[in-house]
């Protein structure tokens, strides 16, 4: 696991230094070009398009920002930030004004040259737009303007030393100005691979561009064939039977079988992805708070990690900030397993049943998680009814985010799409504002620590476990020595970072 690095953010020279550090110097072998990447991933839907405002699955992440489109910045496999469509950036002394120098000589797949106007039209889809899941990340942007054909400037309401990290979010791929809707329909980006066939809910075929601004340092496959299957057993079998060479999100029950197979390799990487139960919904505020506390007291978390993940993870502390975040505070010492107190809280508010909404896909993928949760709640007299609609609580599997501000704004920001329980807390909002604005690293760490303890105690999320990334390859695939664990499959960028043997 690589913790996210804060280096190389504030000055042009430092940013350019990070960009030059490609990470391939650590590779087990020299990358070789050619061949087809055949991979199976979960999450594709028949309603999928190239409109990232609807993206929340590994399949579309790997297909979109990992292959067909680009963002302004990207997180390298070592956790350091580097430029993608932004070549470098500078910040004002107070980190409120950020100026990005854009790459020249970049073309979209339709031949249009990449310029500043593309950035402006893309970000207009998200800034101040409640339809975008990243609107909470960009609420502090007070102005975005072009300073020239290849330079843009963001002005923020308040300082944010981590702002360039946010621009690597997979929802913030850049579309061609004047062709945004067409690009969302047909997949017209600046990425290494051009769409040949896209079947929503099924798969993607794409081919490597001959002349691309990333040159020969990335994108080693000649072609991509990405398939999707929501059944973890089907993904496992596709790899074993030779139908694919990469399988994502291997079930813990299959992990030991992969390691026993000749010619197969299991990647077991810790990161920030986690299971969470959002408790609140249509409960009244007093009852919701009591039920949340009861659930937290009822959980035997080490047993949960062992039962549901077969030990391939670690105990979570009811906050989306994870062990790969640089200001992660281990709040597990404050966790108390007290079934009697849980029973008492439930009795006080007259709660003996809890309806947990679970999507059909999650019902299949995460049945061990549900089974462990249902069994543990039964021990304190709380009957859990699993439904396919969100009511009083819901189960979610989340990738986590690279910075603390990013994680909190994504999963707990008021009005945010993924704040499922609608949680609001004025003290938490102030702490988050103060932390993102604080330039002193030690003070910043203290503020984020205080925020994590507050969220652990009073937040709407119950995060019992951080789950390791489990993914597997055949002997036909070679990977760099350092593999990103911000998201699964090398930060969802296998198409540009791995190669065939």
N, C-alpha and C positions, 0 to 999 in steps of 0.2 A: 504494500500500500504506500503510495506517495502522497504526502500532505501537500496541499496547494501552496505554491510559493507566492509570496507577495513581492518578490524582487522584480525589477524591470518594468515598473509601471509608470513612473513619473517623468522620465526623461527620454528624449528621442534616442540618444545613443544607447541607453540601456535597453530600450525596446528593440532596437535593431539587433543588439547582441543576442537577445532571446530568440529572435526570428532566425538568426544564423545557426542556432543550436538545434539542429533537426532531430536529434535523438537517435539517428540511425548509426552513429558511431558505436553504440552499445549493442548492435545487433549480433545475433549468433552467427550470421553469415552475410555476405554481400547480397543485397536484393537483386533478384533476377526478374527480368520482364518477360511477360507472355502468359498464355493460358487463361483459363476462366475461373473465377471465384464462384463456387457453388456453396451457398449457405442457406440454412433454414432458421428463421427467426419467428418469434411470436408477435401477435398484435395487429396484423393487417386486417382491414375491414372493407367491406364492399362499398362503403361510402367514402373511402379515402380519395383525396385529391392532393395536389401539390400546394394547397393553401395551408401553411404551417399553423394557422390559428386553430386548426382542428387536430393537430398532431399531439399524441401522448403515448405513442407506442415505439418500441425498439425498432420494429420494421421500418416505419416511416422516418425515424431518426437516421438509421443507417442508409436508407435510400436517398433521403433528401439532403441533410446537411453533411452526410458522410460520403456522398458520391456525386449527385447531380447539381447541387447548389453550394455556395460558400457563404460564410459569415464575415464580418469585419475582423474578428479575432478568433483564435481557437486555443484550447487548452492542450498542451502537448502531453505525451505519455508520461513525462516526469512531473506533471502538475504545474509546470511553468506556463505562463501565458505567452503567446506569440501572435504575430500578425498573420492574417489571411488576406482578405481584400484590403485591409488597412496595412500599409507598409511600416508605419511608425506613428507615434503619437506623443504629444506633450501636454502637460497640465499646468494650470496657473498655480501659484504658490499655495493657495487655499483649496486646491483640488475641486474647484467649482466650474472651471472652464476647461474643456478637453478638446484639443484640436487633433484631428486625425488626417494624416497624409495618405491618400489612396494610391493603390498601384496603378501605374500607367501600362498601356499595352494589353489590357485584359479585355476579352470579348465574351459576350453571352453566346449561347449555342445558336442563336438566330443571326449572329454576325454583328449585333449592336455593340458598340464600344461601351465599356463600363466607365461611368462618370459620377460625379457627386449627386446629380439629380436622381440617380437610381437609389441612393441611400435615403434621400429626402422622401421619395414616394413610398419606399418600403416602410420606413418608420412611421409614416402617416397612418399606416394600417394598425399601428399598435399604441402610439402615444395618445392618451385620452380616450381610447376606444375600449369600452367594457366587453366587447366581443373578443378581445385578445387576451389570452391567458398570461401574457407578459406585461399587461398594462400596469400591474403593481410595481414591476421592476423599473418602469420608466416614468413613474409619477413625479419624480424630482426633476425631470427635464423641463426647463422653462422655455428653452429656445433651441432649435436646430436649424442651422443655416449653412449654405455653401459659401466658402471663402474663395473658391476658384473651381475649375473643372475637376480637380483631383484633390480637394481639401474640404473637409466639413468640420463644423464646430458645434459641440453640445455645451449648452450653459445649464447648470443645475441650480435648483433653489438652495441647496445646501451642499457642503463638501462631501465627496465620496471617493476615497482613495482606491476603491475596488471597481470603479465604474467600467473600465475596459473589460473586466471579466464578464459583466452582464451582456456585453455585445457578442459573446460567443454562444449565447443561448440558442438552442436548435430551432426555436421559433423565429429567429431574427436573420434568416437567410435573405440575401439581397435579390430582388426582382428587377427586371429591366423597366425603366420608366417608359410609360406609354404603352407597355405590353403586359402590365401586371396580371390582368385577368387571363390573358392568353398563356402566360407563363404558369399560372396556377392550374390551368387545364392540361397543358402539354409538357410541363417540366422543362422550362427554358431557364437554365441557370448559367453559372460560370464554372461549375464543378468539372472535375477530371473526366467524368463519364456522361455521355449523351444518351438520352432515353431512346431505346429501340422499340420496346413494348412494355406497357404498364397495364396490368390487369388488377384493378383494385380488389383487395381481399385475397389475392392469390400470389402475385409475384411481379418482379421487375427484371427485364433484360436491358442492359445498357452496354455501350462500347466506349473504350478509352479514346479520347481525342488525341490526334497525332501531335498537334502543336498546342501546348498548354503552358500557361505562365509558371506552373510549378515544375516544369521541365522533367528531368529524370529522377528527381529526388522523392517523388511520391507517385502513387497510382501505377503499380507494377503489373496489374492484371490487364490483359488485353480486353477482357469482357467480364461482365457481371451477370450472374443468374441468382437472384435472391428470391427464395420461396418463403411462404409463411404457413405456419401450422400452429394452432392454439393448443394442441395436445402435446404435453411434454414427452409422453411415451412415443408418439409419432416422430418427434424431432430426434429422439434418441435412436429409434430404429432406422431412420433415414441415414444417420451417420454410420451405424453399424453395417448397414446393407450396401454402403458405398454410393448412395444416391446423392449425397452432399459431402463436402469436406470440412464444413464448419457447422456446428449446432450451438445455438444460443440458449441460455437459461435452462441448463441441465437440471433436472430434479435431483435433490439430495439423494434420493433412493437409487438413482442411476449412477451417481458419482463414482462409487467404488467399482462398479462394473466397467466404467471407462478406463480406470487405472489398471484394471486386470487385462485389458484388451491389447494385444500386440499391434503396434502401428497406430495407436490412439494416444492422444495427450489431453489431460484435463488441466484446465486453468482454474485455480481456486484463489481468488483475489478478494481481499477485504476492501470495503469502500463505504459509501454513504447510503446505498440502497437499503430500504427498510420497509417493514410492514407497519401499517398504522390503522388504528380504529379511531374514526372521528365520532365522538360521542356528543350529542346535543340535539340537532335536528328539531323535531316538533315537541321535545320536552320543554316544560317551563324552566326558566333559568335556574331556580333553586333546585329543582329535581335533577336537572342536567348536571349541575356541579356535584351534587351528592352521588349520582350514579358514576360519574367519571372518577371521583375519589375512591368509590367502592371498587370499581374495576381495577384501579391501580393497586389498591391494597390486596385484592384477591389474586393477582398474578404471581405465580411462582416462575419468575423469568428464566432462571437457569434451566428449569425443567421444560419451559416453553421452547428455548433454543434447542435443547436436546431432542424433544419429541417432534417438533415440526421441521427442524432443519438438520437433524441428526448431528448436531454440534457444529455445523458449518456456518457459523455466524457468531455474533456476540450480543450480549444483553443490551437492550435499548433503554434509554432513560426518559421517554415521553417527550422528546424534542426532535425535530427534523435535522438539527445540526449533528453531523456524524463524526466518526473517528478520523476521517480524512480531512476534515476542516482544520485550518491552522489554529483557530481559537476554540477548538472543541474542549469543553469542560466535562470531565467525567462526573456526572451527577448521580451515578448509580449508588454511591454511598448513602444518598438521601432516600433511596427507595426502601420501602418497608413492606415485607410480605406479612400481612396481618389479616387472616381470613375472618376472625371474630369482629374486628373493626369494620370490615367490609359488610358483614351481615347486619351489623348495627346501623350503618348508614343507610342500607337498603330498606330496612324496617322503618326507619325514621321517616322516609318519604314514601313508603308504601309501594316500593318497586320490587317486583319479583319476576318480571319478564323484560327482555330487551330484544327489540327487533333490529337485526343487523342486515343492511342491504349489501348485497354482493353481486357484481356483474356476472353473467354466465361464464365469461372467460375466466374470471378469478375463481369462480366456484370449482372449475376443473383444475386450474393450475395450482391453487393454493389450498386444496382440501385438507392437507395435514395441519396447516395453520388454523383453519376453521375448527377442525376436530379438537386440537389442543385448547383453543380458546373456549369452545363450548364446554368441554370437560372441566376446565378450571373454574369457569363461572358457576357450573352446577354445584361445585363444592361449597359455595357460599349461598346457595339458594336462588341464584339468578338463572332463569331459563332463557336461553338464547334461541330466538326464532330466526332462521336464515331465510331471507327473501331476495327477490331480484329488483327491489325498489328501495330507494333510500328513505328512511323514516327517522328513527331515533338514533341510529348509529350506522356506520358503513365501514367496510374493510377496503383498504387500498394498498397497492404495492407501488412504491415510489422510488425513483432513481436517486433522490437526493440532489444536492446542488453544491457547487464548488466553493462558495463562500457563505458565511453566516448570514449576511444581509440577503443574499440570493435565496437561501433556503427559507428564511423566515418570511420574506416577501412573497415567495411562491406558495407556501402551504398555510400561512396564518394571517396574511394581510387582510384587513377588512375589505369586503367586496371582491376579493380574489376568487377566481374560478375554483381553485383547489382548496379553499378554506371551507371544507364541506359542512362543518358544524356552525359556520357563521360566527366564529369566535372574535370577540373584540375586548381589548384591555388597554386602557389609556396609559398605564404605567409601562406595559410592554412596548407600546408604540413609541413612547418617549425614549425608552432605553435603546430601541433599535435605531431611532433617529440620531441619538447621541453617539452611539457606537460607530455607525457608518460615517459620521462627521468627524470623529476623533482621529487626529493624525499621529498622536503618540501611541506607539505599539503597546506599551505596557498598560496604559489607561484603557486602550481599546479592548485589550484582553479582559480586563476587569469588568468592563461594561457588558461584553458578550457573556462572560461567566455569570454575572448577575441576571442577565436576560434568560439564560438557559435554566437557571434554578427557578426563576419565576414561572417559566413555561412548564417545567417539570411538575411543579406543584399545582398550578392553576389552569394550565392550558387545556384546550379541548381535545388534543391528540393523546392517544395511548399508543406508544411506540415500544412494543415489547422486545423487538429484535432488529438488529442490522444483519442483513443476509449477505453472505459472500457471493461474489460473481462466480458462477459455475458455468463454464463454456468449454467446448471440446473441439479438437481438430484431428483430422487424419494426418498421416505422415506426408501427405501431398502438400501440406501448408507449412510455411516457415514464418515465424514471427520475430519482431525485434526482441531483444532481451528485456527491455523495459516496455511494459504494456499498461496503457492507461486504465484506470478503474473509476474514473468519474462517472462514466456510464458503462454498460456492458459492451463487449467486443471492442476493446481499445478505444473507449469513448465514442463508440458507434462509428469508428473510422477505419474499419478493417479494409475497406475497398482501396484506401490510399496508403495504408501502412504495412499490410502483410503481402506475401507473395508466394508463388508456387515453388516447390522444391526443384 
